[in-house]
Amino acid sequence: MPKYPMLEYLWIVPLLPLLGSAVNGIFGAKWPNKIINWVAIGSTGLSFLGALEAVREFFESGRVLFRKEFFTWIATGNFRAGFDLQMDQLTVVMVLVVTGVGWLIHIYATGYMAHEGGYYRFFSYLNLFMFFMLILVLAANYVLLFVGWEGVGLSSYLLIGFYFLRKSAADAGKKAFIVNRIGDFGFMLGMFLLFKTFGTLDFVQLFAKADPWPADAMGHLGTFTIACLLLFMGACGKSAQLPLYVWLPDAMEGPTPVSALIHAATMVTAGVYVVARSHMLFSRAPTAMLAVAIVGCATAFFAATIGLVQTDIKKVLAYSTVSQLGYMFLACGVGAFSAGIFHLMTHAFFKALLFLAAGSVIHAMGGEQDMLRMGGLSKKIRWTYVTMLTATLAIAGFPPFAGFFSKDSILLSAFQNEYGGRNVGYVLYGFGLVTALLTAFYMFRLIFLTFHGKQRYDEHHVHVHESPDNMLAPLMILALLSIVGGWLAAPAFLPGGTDYFAKFLQPVFAGVEVAGAEAGARSLELWLAGVAVVTAFAGAMVAYWLYLKRPEEADRLVKSLNPAYTTLLNKYYVDELYDAVVVKPLLWISTKVLWKAADVAGIDGTVNGIAEGATAIGDGVRHTQSGNTRSYAVWVVVGAIAIIAVIFFWPFGGKTVIGMVR
């Protein structure tokens, strides 16, 4: 019996959801929902318990990197890629988020999806997603990580298009799949470049070989910079950053539990995880780091502005997710990897809670998602209201909720950033602060339009009711985590404040992080935290004034700023731009050139022309076979005359031919 059995058999953690997916997928069509629930929740629950035991053993073993090669998958020459799993401090955070939050969402889904068709198929897909996500975060090399990376893309396609009879859902699934493939192309090129340079894609070996290499200079496109930019291209696709963010808002066509699990808590954070896992490479590519920070900051601000005017409750949260992912990349781009991962964790708590609470609202409203048709729900679905308000306070950055601590770390790190000069850090901080203002505004706009004010729905057609216990229990657990989760990284200006989270991750990011909460003076951190809280409060107050106190002012503001409002409502017309610049030209080329010209006229035309020519020749020859004896005799005479003419009158001369015959 090994001393640390769960670590030695770490493959059990991802295997359990895979078994659950297979069992429900093969046999679930004939089973009642209760058995499907036991399989789906049981497999993910056991996986969560297995992850907890593995984490306990990791702590007991001294918190040193555990890595095990289970079997070789690809071997050619000196290259080897195996089914190798590892656990370090970064893996601990990710595996607990994936299994813990994933298990809660599975429980919630048993209530939300209870009356939907394809129930077994939904849970089979959901379990399959958890398997691939666990492979992604447990992998010890880029090749196995890429298997999980592509697997979550496949699972996302299946779950977004779950209502496949609805065209919008089918189109959204295809859009997510195609946009992610664009990013994955860059990711693969990055892997190929790393393999060509270092001869391995194993994390430990690759980082050890990269360690003595000199860092690229700012503005220099060296090996590190190009490889990191290519990896970041893949991260932009998976984590919905500019310009590859367009798939995530449309992905809200999937069931709400899908939005909570895949597009809030786990899959979309895969890009952040890859950047953090590749910190050894990014830290030697300052140009790539600056690019990550700028793209993250721009995405955070850009998506927040769109969220200001959306009326679909899930679309508001979708753009909020894109914006918060931008915050995570901003943190990684300024070297505060611990702060980025900390926001990843707190975001998993409060954003999963927001989506699940939104699902509870939709459930109560009989499927209605338009906030303009809600109002006054706070007294009718009180538990949903309380939990959603908790998550809103967390994402807006109010103390002592979790979002306050993680945003405080990111904004401080951005303020202290030195990549590209101190002025760049001030600009990043400024946009991050404005994004915090917008976040507080659109989230409290959501709360006021949904739960407060006058009732804007017909009670005769909508019977508002609170969700069942199996939907409310996960909400309450996530609400608790949204309150206490932030204290793992208490700011230094508080009495006894210690960033335990950064200390825990220090062995992973040792010697790499260049900024963080403890790097600045306490007074500076206190001032910046105070400014952030005042900013969030201002955003909430503006929302209160426009949507509760003086709602007519909101209508007047919309009319006075109609061009800007229309632009934001139409999401800056980015989808229309992509359609005109990319989609329609590609369709024209594929239809007019590749299909009609190359395929139909060229290939098919050549083949069909040869066939038609052979048919015509055969038809002509066929007419010579008349069956008439006198006709055949005439042709014999004509043939004989032709042969005699050739023999005696051919240009070579008759004598020569006769001589040859002799």
C-alpha positions as CSV (number, residue, x, y, z in Angstrom):
1,M,0.0,0.0,0.0
2,P,1.6,3.3,-1.1
3,K,2.0,6.0,1.5
4,Y,0.0,8.5,-0.5
5,P,-2.5,6.3,-2.4
6,M,-4.6,9.1,-3.9
7,L,-1.6,10.8,-5.4
8,E,-0.3,7.5,-6.7
9,Y,-3.6,6.9,-8.4
10,L,-4.4,10.5,-9.3
11,W,-6.0,9.3,-12.6
12,I,-9.0,8.2,-10.6
13,V,-10.0,11.9,-10.1
14,P,-10.7,12.5,-13.8
15,L,-11.8,8.9,-14.5
16,L,-14.9,9.1,-12.3
17,P,-16.6,11.8,-14.3
18,L,-15.7,10.0,-17.5
19,L,-17.3,6.8,-16.2
20,G,-20.4,8.8,-15.2
21,S,-20.6,10.3,-18.7
22,A,-20.3,6.8,-20.4
23,V,-22.8,5.1,-18.1
24,N,-25.5,7.8,-18.5
25,G,-24.7,8.2,-22.2
26,I,-25.1,4.5,-22.9
27,F,-27.8,3.4,-20.6
28,G,-29.5,6.7,-19.4
29,A,-32.1,6.8,-22.2
30,K,-34.0,3.9,-20.5
31,W,-33.5,5.1,-16.9
32,P,-35.6,7.4,-14.8
33,N,-34.2,10.8,-13.8
34,K,-33.5,9.6,-10.3
35,I,-30.9,7.0,-11.4
36,I,-29.3,9.5,-13.9
37,N,-29.0,11.9,-10.9
38,W,-27.3,9.3,-8.8
39,V,-24.8,8.5,-11.5
40,A,-24.0,12.1,-12.5
41,I,-23.9,13.6,-9.0
42,G,-22.3,10.4,-7.5
43,S,-19.4,10.4,-10.0
44,T,-18.6,14.1,-9.7
45,G,-19.1,14.0,-5.9
46,L,-16.6,11.1,-5.6
47,S,-14.2,12.9,-7.9
48,F,-14.5,15.9,-5.5
49,L,-13.8,13.7,-2.5
50,G,-10.8,12.1,-4.4
51,A,-9.5,15.6,-5.1
52,L,-9.8,16.6,-1.5
53,E,-7.9,13.5,-0.4
54,A,-5.2,14.1,-3.0
55,V,-4.9,17.7,-1.7
56,R,-4.6,16.5,1.9
57,E,-1.9,14.0,0.9
58,F,-0.1,16.8,-1.0
59,F,-0.1,19.0,2.1
60,E,1.1,16.0,4.2
61,S,3.9,15.2,1.8
62,G,5.5,18.6,2.3
63,R,3.8,20.6,-0.5
64,V,6.4,19.6,-3.1
65,L,5.6,19.0,-6.7
66,F,4.2,15.5,-7.2
67,R,4.5,14.1,-10.7
68,K,3.9,10.6,-12.0
69,E,4.2,9.0,-15.4
70,F,1.4,6.5,-15.8
71,F,2.1,5.3,-19.4
72,T,3.7,6.5,-22.6
73,W,1.3,7.8,-25.2
74,I,3.6,9.1,-28.0
75,A,7.2,8.1,-28.4
76,T,9.4,9.0,-31.4
77,G,13.1,9.5,-31.3
78,N,14.0,11.5,-28.2
79,F,10.5,12.9,-27.9
80,R,8.0,11.4,-25.4
81,A,4.5,12.5,-24.5
82,G,2.8,10.4,-21.9
83,F,-0.2,10.3,-19.7
84,D,1.6,12.1,-17.0
85,L,-0.2,13.9,-14.2
86,Q,1.1,16.3,-11.6
87,M,0.0,18.2,-8.5
88,D,1.5,21.5,-7.2
89,Q,0.0,24.5,-5.5
90,L,-1.5,25.8,-8.7
91,T,-3.1,22.5,-9.5
92,V,-4.6,22.3,-6.0
93,V,-6.5,25.6,-6.6
94,M,-7.7,24.6,-10.1
95,V,-8.7,21.0,-9.2
96,L,-10.7,22.1,-6.2
97,V,-12.5,24.8,-8.1
98,V,-13.4,22.4,-11.0
99,T,-14.6,19.5,-8.8
100,G,-16.2,21.5,-6.0
101,V,-18.0,24.2,-8.0
102,G,-18.7,21.6,-10.7
103,W,-20.4,19.3,-8.2
104,L,-22.6,22.1,-6.8
105,I,-23.7,23.0,-10.4
106,H,-24.5,19.3,-11.1
107,I,-26.8,19.3,-8.0
108,Y,-28.5,22.5,-9.1
109,A,-29.0,21.1,-12.6
110,T,-31.1,18.2,-11.3
111,G,-33.7,20.8,-10.4
112,Y,-33.3,23.2,-13.3
113,M,-33.3,20.5,-16.0
114,A,-35.9,18.2,-14.3
115,H,-38.6,18.7,-17.0
116,E,-36.3,19.0,-20.1
117,G,-36.0,16.5,-22.8
118,G,-32.7,14.7,-23.3
119,Y,-32.0,14.7,-19.6
120,Y,-29.6,11.8,-19.7
121,R,-27.7,13.4,-22.6
122,F,-27.3,16.6,-20.8
123,F,-25.7,15.0,-17.7
124,S,-23.5,12.8,-20.0
125,Y,-22.1,15.9,-21.7
126,L,-21.7,17.7,-18.3
127,N,-19.7,14.8,-16.9
128,L,-17.7,14.6,-20.0
129,F,-16.8,18.3,-19.7
130,M,-15.5,17.8,-16.1
131,F,-13.3,14.9,-17.3
132,F,-11.6,17.0,-20.0
133,M,-11.3,20.0,-17.6
134,L,-9.6,17.8,-15.0
135,I,-7.2,16.4,-17.6
136,L,-6.4,20.0,-18.6
137,V,-5.5,21.1,-15.1
138,L,-3.8,17.9,-14.0
139,A,-1.6,17.4,-17.1
140,A,2.1,17.5,-16.7
141,N,2.9,18.3,-20.3
142,Y,1.5,20.6,-23.0
143,V,0.4,17.6,-25.2
144,L,-1.9,16.1,-22.6
145,L,-3.0,19.6,-21.6
146,F,-4.0,20.1,-25.3
147,V,-6.1,17.0,-25.2
148,G,-8.1,18.5,-22.3
149,W,-8.1,21.9,-24.0
150,E,-9.7,20.4,-27.2
151,G,-12.0,18.2,-25.1
152,V,-13.5,21.1,-23.2
153,G,-14.0,22.8,-26.6
154,L,-15.9,19.7,-27.8
155,S,-18.0,19.5,-24.6
156,S,-18.8,23.2,-24.8
157,Y,-20.0,22.7,-28.4
158,L,-22.3,19.9,-27.3
159,L,-23.7,21.8,-24.3
160,I,-24.2,25.2,-26.0
161,G,-26.1,23.4,-28.8
162,F,-28.0,21.2,-26.4
163,Y,-31.3,22.6,-27.7
164,F,-30.2,21.6,-31.2
165,L,-33.7,21.9,-32.7
166,R,-33.4,25.7,-32.0
167,K,-31.4,27.3,-34.8
168,S,-30.0,30.0,-32.5
169,A,-28.6,27.3,-30.2
170,A,-27.1,25.3,-33.0
171,D,-25.5,28.4,-34.6
172,A,-24.1,29.4,-31.2
173,G,-22.5,26.0,-30.7
174,K,-20.9,26.2,-34.2
175,K,-19.7,29.7,-33.6
176,A,-18.0,28.7,-30.3
177,F,-16.4,25.8,-32.0
178,I,-15.0,27.7,-35.0
179,V,-13.8,30.7,-33.0
180,N,-12.0,28.4,-30.6
181,R,-10.3,26.6,-33.5
182,I,-8.8,30.0,-34.6
183,G,-7.2,30.4,-31.2
184,D,-6.2,26.8,-31.0
185,F,-4.3,27.2,-34.3
186,G,-2.0,29.7,-32.6
187,F,-1.7,27.4,-29.5
188,M,-0.5,24.5,-31.6
189,L,2.1,26.7,-33.4
190,G,3.3,27.8,-30.0
191,M,3.7,24.2,-28.9
192,F,5.6,23.4,-32.1
193,L,8.0,26.3,-31.6
194,L,8.6,25.2,-28.0
195,F,9.3,21.6,-29.1
196,K,11.6,22.8,-31.9
197,T,13.5,25.0,-29.5
198,F,13.8,22.8,-26.4
199,G,13.0,19.3,-27.7
200,T,10.4,18.6,-25.1
201,L,6.9,19.7,-24.1
202,D,7.1,18.3,-20.5
203,F,6.6,21.2,-18.1
204,V,9.5,20.3,-15.7
205,Q,12.0,19.6,-18.5
206,L,11.0,22.5,-20.7
207,F,11.1,25.1,-17.9
208,A,14.4,23.7,-16.7
209,K,15.9,24.1,-20.1
210,A,14.4,27.5,-20.5
211,D,15.7,28.8,-17.2
212,P,19.3,29.6,-18.2
213,W,18.2,31.2,-21.5
214,P,18.5,35.0,-21.5
215,A,15.2,36.9,-21.5
216,D,14.0,38.7,-24.7
217,A,14.4,42.5,-24.6
218,M,11.3,44.7,-24.6
219,G,10.2,45.1,-28.2
220,H,12.3,42.2,-29.4
221,L,10.5,39.3,-31.1
222,G,12.7,36.5,-29.8
223,T,11.7,32.8,-29.3
224,F,10.1,33.4,-25.9
225,T,8.1,36.3,-27.2
226,I,6.8,34.6,-30.3
227,A,6.0,31.4,-28.4
228,C,4.2,33.2,-25.6
229,L,2.2,35.3,-28.1
230,L,1.1,32.2,-29.9
231,L,0.1,30.5,-26.6
232,F,-1.8,33.7,-25.7
233,M,-3.6,33.5,-29.0
234,G,-5.1,30.2,-27.9
235,A,-5.9,31.7,-24.4
236,C,-7.7,34.6,-26.1
237,G,-10.0,32.1,-27.9
238,K,-10.7,29.9,-24.9
239,S,-11.0,32.8,-22.4
240,A,-13.0,35.1,-24.7
241,Q,-10.6,38.0,-25.0
242,L,-10.4,40.6,-27.8
243,P,-10.8,39.9,-30.7
244,L,-12.0,36.3,-30.1
245,Y,-14.6,37.1,-27.4
246,V,-17.7,37.0,-29.7
247,W,-18.6,33.3,-29.1
248,L,-19.2,33.6,-25.3
249,P,-22.3,36.0,-25.3
250,D,-24.0,33.8,-27.9
251,A,-23.1,30.7,-25.8
252,M,-25.9,31.8,-23.4
253,E,-28.2,29.8,-25.7
254,G,-27.2,26.8,-23.7
255,P,-29.0,25.8,-20.4
256,T,-28.2,28.1,-17.5
257,P,-26.2,25.4,-15.6
258,V,-23.9,25.2,-18.6
259,S,-23.4,29.0,-18.5
260,A,-22.5,28.7,-14.8
261,L,-20.1,25.8,-15.1
262,I,-18.4,26.2,-18.5
263,H,-18.7,29.9,-19.2
264,A,-18.2,31.3,-15.7
265,A,-16.3,29.0,-13.4
266,T,-14.1,26.6,-15.3
267,M,-13.6,26.4,-19.1
268,V,-13.2,30.1,-19.8
269,T,-10.5,30.3,-17.1
270,A,-8.4,27.7,-19.0
271,G,-6.6,30.5,-20.9
272,V,-5.7,32.2,-17.6
273,Y,-4.5,28.9,-16.2
274,V,-2.3,28.3,-19.3
275,V,-0.7,31.7,-19.0
276,A,-0.1,31.2,-15.3
277,R,1.3,27.7,-15.9
278,S,3.6,29.1,-18.5
279,H,4.8,31.9,-16.2
280,M,8.5,30.8,-16.6
281,L,8.2,31.5,-20.4
282,F,6.1,34.7,-20.1
283,S,8.4,36.2,-17.5
284,R,11.2,36.1,-20.1
285,A,9.1,37.8,-22.7
286,P,8.3,41.4,-21.5
287,T,6.7,42.3,-24.8
288,A,4.3,39.3,-24.5
289,M,3.6,40.3,-20.9
290,L,2.7,43.8,-21.9
291,A,0.4,42.5,-24.7
292,V,-1.4,40.2,-22.2
293,A,-1.9,43.2,-19.8
294,I,-3.1,45.5,-22.6
295,V,-5.5,43.0,-24.1
296,G,-6.9,42.0,-20.7
297,C,-7.4,45.6,-19.7
298,A,-9.0,46.6,-23.0
299,T,-11.3,43.5,-22.9
300,A,-12.3,44.3,-19.3
301,F,-13.3,47.9,-20.3
302,F,-14.8,47.0,-23.7
303,A,-17.1,44.2,-22.4
304,A,-18.2,46.3,-19.4
305,T,-19.4,49.1,-21.6
306,I,-21.6,46.6,-23.6
307,G,-23.0,45.2,-20.3
308,L,-24.3,48.6,-19.4
309,V,-27.3,48.5,-21.7
310,Q,-28.2,44.7,-22.2
311,T,-31.6,43.7,-21.0
312,D,-31.3,39.9,-21.2
313,I,-30.2,38.9,-17.7
314,K,-27.9,36.2,-19.0
315,K,-26.3,38.4,-21.6
316,V,-25.4,41.0,-18.9
317,L,-23.7,38.2,-17.0
318,A,-22.0,37.0,-20.1
319,Y,-20.4,40.3,-20.9
320,S,-19.5,40.6,-17.2
321,T,-17.7,37.3,-17.5
322,V,-15.7,38.5,-20.5
323,S,-14.8,41.7,-18.5
324,Q,-13.7,39.8,-15.3
325,L,-11.6,37.5,-17.4
326,G,-9.9,40.6,-18.7
327,Y,-9.1,41.5,-15.1
328,M,-7.4,38.1,-14.7
329,F,-5.2,38.6,-17.8
330,L,-4.4,42.1,-16.6
331,A,-3.0,40.6,-13.4
332,C,-1.0,38.0,-15.2
333,G,0.3,40.6,-17.7
334,V,1.7,42.8,-14.9
335,G,3.4,39.8,-13.3
336,A,0.9,39.3,-10.5
337,F,0.1,35.7,-11.3
338,S,-1.1,34.9,-7.8
339,A,-3.6,37.8,-7.9
340,G,-4.9,36.6,-11.3
341,I,-5.4,33.0,-10.0
342,F,-7.0,34.4,-6.8
343,H,-9.5,36.4,-8.9
344,L,-10.0,33.2,-10.9
345,M,-11.1,31.4,-7.7
346,T,-13.2,34.2,-6.2
347,H,-14.8,34.8,-9.7
348,A,-15.7,31.1,-9.8
349,F,-17.7,31.5,-6.6
350,F,-19.6,34.7,-7.3
351,K,-20.1,34.3,-11.0
352,A,-21.3,30.8,-10.8
353,L,-23.7,32.1,-8.1
354,L,-24.8,34.9,-10.3
355,F,-25.6,32.5,-13.2
356,L,-27.4,30.0,-11.0
357,A,-29.4,32.8,-9.3
358,A,-30.3,34.1,-12.7
359,G,-31.4,30.6,-13.6
360,S,-33.5,30.6,-10.5
361,V,-35.1,33.9,-11.6
362,I,-35.8,32.5,-15.1
363,H,-37.2,29.4,-13.5
364,A,-39.5,31.5,-11.3
365,M,-40.6,33.6,-14.3
366,G,-41.5,30.6,-16.5
367,G,-38.6,31.1,-18.9
368,E,-38.5,34.9,-19.1
369,Q,-35.0,36.4,-19.4
370,D,-35.8,40.1,-20.2
371,M,-35.2,42.2,-17.1
372,L,-37.6,44.8,-18.5
373,R,-40.4,42.3,-18.0
374,M,-39.5,41.6,-14.3
375,G,-39.4,43.9,-11.3
376,G,-40.6,43.5,-7.7
377,L,-39.3,40.0,-7.3
378,S,-37.4,40.5,-4.0
379,K,-40.3,39.5,-1.8
380,K,-41.5,36.6,-3.9
381,I,-38.2,34.8,-4.3
382,R,-36.4,36.0,-1.2
383,W,-33.6,33.4,-1.1
384,T,-32.8,33.9,-4.7
385,Y,-32.7,37.6,-4.1
386,V,-30.4,37.4,-1.0
387,T,-27.9,35.1,-2.7
388,M,-27.8,37.1,-5.9
389,L,-27.3,40.4,-4.0
390,T,-24.4,38.7,-2.1
391,A,-22.8,37.8,-5.4
392,T,-23.4,41.4,-6.8
393,L,-21.7,42.9,-3.8
394,A,-18.8,40.5,-4.3
395,I,-18.3,41.3,-8.0
396,A,-18.7,45.0,-7.4
397,G,-15.8,44.9,-5.0
398,F,-17.5,45.8,-1.7
399,P,-15.7,44.7,1.5
400,P,-15.7,42.2,3.1
401,F,-16.9,40.2,0.1
402,A,-14.5,38.1,-1.9
403,G,-14.3,40.3,-5.0
404,F,-13.0,43.2,-3.0
405,F,-9.8,41.4,-2.0
406,S,-9.0,40.0,-5.5
407,K,-9.7,43.2,-7.3
408,D,-7.7,45.2,-4.7
409,S,-4.7,43.0,-5.5
410,I,-5.1,43.4,-9.2
411,L,-5.5,47.1,-9.2
412,L,-2.5,47.6,-6.9
413,S,-0.4,45.4,-9.1
414,A,-1.4,47.3,-12.2
415,F,-0.6,50.6,-10.5
416,Q,2.9,49.3,-9.7
417,N,3.5,47.7,-13.1
418,E,6.8,48.6,-14.8
419,Y,6.5,46.7,-18.1
420,G,6.6,49.4,-20.8
421,G,7.2,52.1,-18.2
422,R,5.4,53.4,-15.1
423,N,3.0,55.5,-17.1
424,V,1.7,52.4,-18.8
425,G,0.9,51.0,-15.3
426,Y,-1.0,54.2,-14.4
427,V,-3.1,53.9,-17.6
428,L,-3.8,50.2,-16.9
429,Y,-4.8,51.1,-13.4
430,G,-7.1,53.9,-14.7
431,F,-8.9,51.7,-17.1
432,G,-9.2,49.0,-14.4
433,L,-10.7,51.5,-12.0
434,V,-13.2,52.8,-14.6
435,T,-14.2,49.2,-15.3
436,A,-14.9,48.7,-11.6
437,L,-17.2,51.7,-11.8
438,L,-19.0,50.2,-14.8
439,T,-19.2,46.8,-13.2
440,A,-20.9,48.2,-10.1
441,F,-23.4,50.1,-12.2
442,Y,-24.5,47.3,-14.5
443,M,-24.7,44.8,-11.7
444,F,-26.9,47.0,-9.5
445,R,-28.9,47.9,-12.6
446,L,-29.6,44.2,-12.9
447,I,-30.6,43.9,-9.2
448,F,-32.9,47.0,-9.3
449,L,-34.6,46.0,-12.6
450,T,-35.1,42.4,-11.6
451,F,-35.9,42.5,-7.9
452,H,-37.1,46.1,-7.1
453,G,-39.4,48.8,-8.5
454,K,-42.8,48.2,-10.0
455,Q,-44.0,44.8,-11.2
456,R,-43.7,44.6,-15.0
457,Y,-45.2,41.2,-15.7
458,D,-48.7,39.8,-15.8
459,E,-49.5,37.6,-12.7
460,H,-52.2,35.9,-14.7
461,H,-49.6,34.4,-17.1
462,V,-46.6,34.1,-14.8
463,H,-46.8,32.3,-11.5
464,V,-43.7,33.4,-9.6
465,H,-42.4,30.8,-7.2
466,E,-39.2,30.1,-5.4
467,S,-36.9,27.3,-6.7
468,P,-36.8,23.9,-5.1
469,D,-34.2,23.0,-2.4
470,N,-31.8,21.2,-4.8
471,M,-31.5,24.5,-6.6
472,L,-31.3,26.7,-3.5
473,A,-28.7,24.7,-1.6
474,P,-25.9,25.3,-4.1
475,L,-26.8,29.0,-4.1
476,M,-26.4,29.3,-0.4
477,I,-23.0,27.4,-0.4
478,L,-21.7,29.6,-3.1
479,A,-23.0,32.7,-1.3
480,L,-21.0,31.7,1.8
481,L,-17.9,31.2,-0.3
482,S,-18.5,34.6,-1.9
483,I,-18.4,36.2,1.5
484,V,-15.5,34.4,3.2
485,G,-13.4,33.3,0.2
486,G,-11.6,36.6,0.0
487,W,-10.1,36.4,3.4
488,L,-7.5,34.0,2.1
489,A,-5.7,37.1,0.8
490,A,-6.3,39.8,3.4
491,P,-4.7,43.1,2.4
492,A,-1.6,44.2,4.3
493,F,-3.2,47.4,5.6
494,L,-5.6,45.4,7.8
495,P,-4.3,44.5,11.3
496,G,-2.7,41.1,10.9
497,G,-3.5,41.1,7.2
498,T,-1.6,38.3,5.4
499,D,-1.9,37.2,1.8
500,Y,-2.1,33.5,2.6
501,F,-3.1,32.7,-1.0
502,A,0.1,34.3,-2.4
503,K,2.2,32.6,0.2
504,F,0.7,29.3,-0.8
505,L,1.4,29.8,-4.5
506,Q,4.8,31.2,-3.9
507,P,6.7,28.0,-4.6
508,V,5.1,27.9,-8.1
509,F,5.8,31.5,-8.9
510,A,9.0,32.0,-6.9
511,G,11.3,34.5,-8.5
512,V,8.8,35.3,-11.3
513,E,6.2,37.7,-9.8
514,V,7.3,41.3,-10.0
515,A,4.3,42.9,-8.3
516,G,1.8,42.0,-5.7
517,A,-0.1,43.2,-2.7
518,E,2.8,42.9,-0.4
519,A,5.2,44.8,-2.7
520,G,3.6,48.2,-2.1
521,A,3.5,50.3,1.1
522,R,0.5,49.8,3.3
523,S,-0.5,53.4,2.9
524,L,-0.6,53.2,-0.9
525,E,-2.6,50.0,-0.8
526,L,-5.0,51.5,1.7
527,W,-5.5,54.6,-0.5
528,L,-6.0,52.5,-3.7
529,A,-8.5,50.2,-1.9
530,G,-10.4,53.2,-0.6
531,V,-10.6,54.7,-4.1
532,A,-11.8,51.4,-5.5
533,V,-14.6,51.1,-2.9
534,V,-15.7,54.7,-3.4
535,T,-15.8,54.1,-7.1
536,A,-17.9,50.9,-6.7
537,F,-20.2,52.8,-4.4
538,A,-20.6,55.6,-6.9
539,G,-21.6,53.1,-9.6
540,A,-24.2,51.5,-7.4
541,M,-25.6,54.9,-6.5
542,V,-25.9,56.0,-10.1
543,A,-27.8,52.8,-10.8
544,Y,-30.1,53.4,-7.8
545,W,-30.8,57.0,-9.0
546,L,-31.6,56.0,-12.6
547,Y,-33.5,52.8,-12.0
548,L,-35.2,53.2,-8.7
549,K,-35.3,56.9,-7.6
550,R,-35.8,58.6,-11.0
551,P,-36.5,55.9,-13.6
552,E,-37.7,58.6,-16.1
553,E,-34.2,60.0,-16.1
554,A,-32.9,56.7,-17.5
555,D,-35.3,57.0,-20.4
556,R,-34.3,60.6,-21.0
557,L,-30.7,59.7,-20.9
558,V,-31.2,57.0,-23.5
559,K,-32.9,59.4,-25.8
560,S,-30.3,62.1,-25.4
561,L,-27.4,59.6,-26.0
562,N,-29.3,57.5,-28.5
563,P,-26.3,57.0,-31.0
564,A,-24.0,55.8,-28.2
565,Y,-26.8,53.7,-26.6
566,T,-27.7,52.1,-30.0
567,T,-24.0,51.3,-30.6
568,L,-23.6,49.6,-27.2
569,L,-26.9,47.8,-27.6
570,N,-25.6,46.4,-30.9
571,K,-22.3,45.4,-29.2
572,Y,-20.3,47.9,-31.3
573,Y,-21.5,46.0,-34.4
574,V,-18.5,43.7,-34.1
575,D,-20.5,40.7,-35.2
576,E,-21.8,42.6,-38.2
577,L,-18.2,43.7,-39.0
578,Y,-16.9,40.1,-38.8
579,D,-19.8,38.9,-40.9
580,A,-19.0,41.5,-43.6
581,V,-15.2,41.2,-43.5
582,V,-14.7,37.5,-42.7
583,V,-17.8,35.4,-43.0
584,K,-19.4,36.7,-46.3
585,P,-16.0,36.8,-48.2
586,L,-15.2,33.2,-47.1
587,L,-18.7,32.1,-48.1
588,W,-18.3,33.8,-51.5
589,I,-14.9,32.2,-52.1
590,S,-16.1,28.8,-51.0
591,T,-19.3,29.1,-53.1
592,K,-18.2,30.9,-56.2
593,V,-14.6,29.8,-56.5
594,L,-14.0,26.6,-54.6
595,W,-17.4,25.0,-55.3
596,K,-18.8,26.3,-58.6
597,A,-15.5,27.2,-60.4
598,A,-13.0,24.7,-59.0
599,D,-15.2,21.7,-58.0
600,V,-18.2,21.9,-60.4
601,A,-16.6,23.5,-63.5
602,G,-13.1,22.3,-63.0
603,I,-12.9,18.8,-61.4
604,D,-16.5,17.7,-62.2
605,G,-16.4,19.4,-65.6
606,T,-13.2,17.5,-66.6
607,V,-14.4,14.1,-65.4
608,N,-17.9,14.6,-66.9
609,G,-16.4,15.9,-70.1
610,I,-14.2,12.9,-70.6
611,A,-17.2,10.7,-69.9
612,E,-19.4,12.5,-72.3
613,G,-16.6,12.4,-75.0
614,A,-16.2,8.7,-74.6
615,T,-20.0,8.3,-74.8
616,A,-20.1,10.3,-78.1
617,I,-17.2,8.3,-79.6
618,G,-18.9,5.0,-78.6
619,D,-22.2,6.2,-80.0
620,G,-20.5,7.0,-83.3
621,V,-18.7,3.7,-83.5
622,R,-21.9,1.9,-82.6
623,H,-23.6,3.1,-85.8
624,T,-21.1,1.3,-87.9
625,Q,-22.4,-2.0,-86.6
626,S,-25.6,-2.1,-88.7
627,G,-26.0,-5.9,-89.1
628,N,-26.2,-5.6,-92.9
629,T,-24.0,-8.0,-94.8
630,R,-23.7,-5.8,-97.9
631,S,-22.7,-2.9,-95.7
632,Y,-19.9,-5.0,-94.1
633,A,-18.7,-6.1,-97.6
634,V,-18.5,-2.4,-98.7
635,W,-16.4,-1.6,-95.6
636,V,-14.1,-4.6,-96.3
637,V,-13.5,-3.3,-99.9
638,V,-12.9,0.2,-98.6
639,G,-10.4,-1.1,-96.0
640,A,-8.6,-3.1,-98.7
641,I,-8.3,-0.1,-101.0
642,A,-7.0,2.0,-98.1
643,I,-4.3,-0.6,-97.2
644,I,-3.2,-0.8,-100.9
645,A,-3.0,2.9,-101.1
646,V,-0.8,3.1,-98.1
647,I,1.5,0.4,-99.4
648,F,2.0,1.9,-102.8
649,F,1.5,5.6,-102.5
650,W,2.7,6.4,-98.9
651,P,5.4,9.3,-99.0
652,F,8.1,6.8,-98.0
653,G,7.7,5.4,-101.5
654,G,6.2,2.2,-102.8
655,K,9.5,0.5,-103.5
656,T,10.7,1.0,-100.0
657,V,7.5,-0.4,-98.6
658,I,7.6,-3.4,-101.0
659,G,11.2,-4.0,-100.1
660,M,10.3,-4.1,-96.5
661,V,7.5,-6.5,-97.1
662,R,9.9,-8.8,-99.0
